[in-house]
Amino acid sequence: VRQRASRLFFSRAKSKETRQFVATLNENNDLAKILFVPSKPGFRPTDARTAVLARVWTLGQLDIASARACILRLLDHEDESVRHTALNVVNLHRSSDAYSRIVELLASDGPAIRRVAAEALGRLGNTAAVPHLLAVAADAEDRILQHSITYALIELADPSATRAGIASKAPG
């Protein structure tokens, strides 16, 4: 049912009503409460989270400025899974508007989010991210995060800035 609703919503993305709905959603100060609809009796708690993540992915499919703005706001959501999903959407769309927030997430969030943040910085192609990636690499103990940082540095292709990592005293 959720998938069908998502496809139907997406098929009407160009309609005035959909654009107005998403704009209204973006203007609401409490976006998190709108996305989180309380579970009804009899539903498992994971159903609410699954529904929210489906809504985030649906918003991410819309090529509407207000939908992109909603996704950027969700990078600050209290639920890590919502932040992770929003960051994946930003990563797929290569949203350079989120650069500074991605750098913050790279340095301060959980390992899964840090990995996606590293991938996003690599995809954005902004070589100003190299020092941030190197700083996180110095302390990264997670092999998957190390791999994501390495690949991001390869994608950024800035050998002179990356040499600073080789000169570092931190083994990572």
C-alpha positions as CSV (number, residue, x, y, z in Angstrom):
1,V,0.0,0.0,0.0
2,R,2.8,2.4,0.9
3,Q,4.7,1.7,-2.4
4,R,1.5,2.2,-4.4
5,A,0.8,5.5,-2.6
6,S,4.4,6.6,-3.1
7,R,4.2,5.8,-6.8
8,L,0.9,7.6,-7.2
9,F,2.2,10.6,-5.3
10,F,5.3,10.7,-7.5
11,S,3.3,10.3,-10.7
12,R,1.5,13.5,-9.7
13,A,4.7,15.4,-8.8
14,K,4.1,18.1,-11.5
15,S,0.6,18.8,-10.3
16,K,-0.2,22.1,-8.6
17,E,-1.7,20.3,-5.6
18,T,1.4,18.2,-5.0
19,R,3.7,21.2,-5.3
20,Q,1.5,23.1,-2.9
21,F,1.3,20.2,-0.5
22,V,5.1,19.9,-0.4
23,A,5.6,23.6,-0.1
24,T,3.2,23.7,2.9
25,L,5.0,20.7,4.4
26,N,8.3,22.5,4.0
27,E,6.9,25.7,5.6
28,N,5.8,23.8,8.7
29,N,8.0,24.4,11.7
30,D,7.5,20.9,13.0
31,L,8.3,18.7,10.0
32,A,9.4,15.8,12.2
33,K,5.9,15.5,13.8
34,I,4.2,15.6,10.5
35,L,6.3,12.8,9.1
36,F,5.9,10.7,12.3
37,V,2.3,9.6,12.4
38,P,1.7,7.7,15.7
39,S,1.2,4.0,15.3
40,K,-2.3,2.7,15.6
41,P,-3.1,-0.1,18.1
42,G,-2.0,-3.5,16.8
43,F,0.8,-2.2,14.6
44,R,4.4,-3.0,15.6
45,P,6.6,0.0,16.5
46,T,8.8,-0.6,13.5
47,D,5.9,0.1,11.2
48,A,5.9,3.8,12.1
49,R,9.7,4.1,11.4
50,T,9.3,2.2,8.1
51,A,6.5,4.5,7.1
52,V,8.6,7.6,7.9
53,L,11.5,6.3,5.9
54,A,9.2,5.6,3.0
55,R,8.0,9.2,3.2
56,V,11.5,10.5,3.1
57,W,12.4,8.4,0.1
58,T,9.2,9.6,-1.7
59,L,10.1,13.3,-1.0
60,G,13.6,12.5,-2.3
61,Q,12.2,11.4,-5.6
62,L,10.4,14.7,-6.3
63,D,12.3,17.2,-8.3
64,I,10.8,20.2,-6.4
65,A,12.8,22.8,-4.6
66,S,10.6,22.6,-1.5
67,A,11.0,18.8,-1.4
68,R,14.8,19.2,-1.5
69,A,14.5,21.8,1.3
70,C,12.5,19.3,3.4
71,I,15.2,16.7,2.9
72,L,17.9,19.2,4.0
73,R,15.9,19.9,7.1
74,L,15.7,16.2,7.9
75,L,19.5,16.1,8.2
76,D,18.9,17.6,11.6
77,H,16.2,15.1,12.6
78,E,16.5,13.5,16.1
79,D,16.1,9.9,14.7
80,E,19.4,8.6,13.3
81,S,17.6,6.4,10.7
82,V,15.8,9.5,9.3
83,R,19.1,11.4,9.2
84,H,20.7,8.5,7.4
85,T,18.0,8.2,4.8
86,A,17.9,12.0,4.2
87,L,21.7,11.9,3.8
88,N,21.4,9.1,1.3
89,V,19.0,11.2,-0.7
90,V,21.3,14.2,-0.6
91,N,24.2,11.9,-1.6
92,L,22.2,10.5,-4.6
93,H,21.2,14.0,-5.8
94,R,24.7,15.5,-5.1
95,S,23.1,18.4,-3.3
96,S,25.9,20.9,-2.8
97,D,23.5,23.0,-0.7
98,A,24.1,20.6,2.1
99,Y,27.9,20.7,2.0
100,S,28.4,22.3,5.4
101,R,25.9,20.1,7.1
102,I,27.5,17.0,5.5
103,V,30.9,18.1,7.0
104,E,29.3,18.3,10.4
105,L,27.7,14.9,10.1
106,L,31.1,13.4,9.0
107,A,32.7,14.5,12.2
108,S,30.0,14.0,14.7
109,D,27.5,11.3,14.0
110,G,27.2,7.5,14.1
111,P,29.5,5.3,11.9
112,A,26.8,4.6,9.2
113,I,26.0,8.3,8.8
114,R,29.7,9.2,8.8
115,R,30.3,6.7,6.0
116,V,27.5,8.1,3.8
117,A,28.7,11.6,4.6
118,A,32.2,10.7,3.3
119,E,30.7,9.2,0.2
120,A,28.6,12.4,-0.3
121,L,31.6,14.6,0.0
122,G,33.4,12.6,-2.6
123,R,30.5,12.8,-5.0
124,L,30.1,16.6,-4.5
125,G,33.6,17.1,-5.9
126,N,34.4,20.0,-3.6
127,T,38.1,19.6,-2.8
128,A,37.7,21.8,0.3
129,A,36.4,18.5,1.9
130,V,39.9,16.9,1.8
131,P,41.1,18.3,5.1
132,H,37.9,17.2,6.8
133,L,38.1,13.7,5.4
134,L,41.8,13.5,6.5
135,A,40.9,14.6,10.0
136,V,38.2,12.0,10.3
137,A,40.5,9.3,8.8
138,A,43.1,9.9,11.5
139,D,40.8,8.6,14.1
140,A,38.6,6.2,12.1
141,E,38.7,2.7,13.5
142,D,35.8,1.4,11.4
143,R,37.2,-0.3,8.3
144,I,34.2,0.6,6.2
145,L,34.4,4.2,7.2
146,Q,38.1,4.1,6.3
147,H,37.2,2.7,2.9
148,S,34.6,5.3,2.3
149,I,37.0,8.1,3.1
150,T,39.7,6.6,0.9
151,Y,37.3,6.4,-2.0
152,A,36.0,9.9,-1.4
153,L,39.6,11.1,-1.6
154,I,40.1,9.2,-4.8
155,E,37.0,10.8,-6.3
156,L,38.1,14.3,-5.2
157,A,41.4,13.7,-7.0
158,D,43.4,16.4,-5.2
159,P,46.9,14.8,-4.7
160,S,48.5,17.9,-3.2
161,A,45.9,18.3,-0.5
162,T,45.8,14.6,0.2
163,R,49.6,14.5,0.7
164,A,49.0,16.3,4.0
165,G,47.5,13.0,5.2
166,I,50.7,11.1,4.3
167,A,52.7,13.7,6.3
168,S,50.4,13.3,9.3
169,K,51.7,11.6,12.5
170,A,48.4,9.8,12.9
171,P,48.7,6.3,11.4
172,G,45.1,6.4,10.0
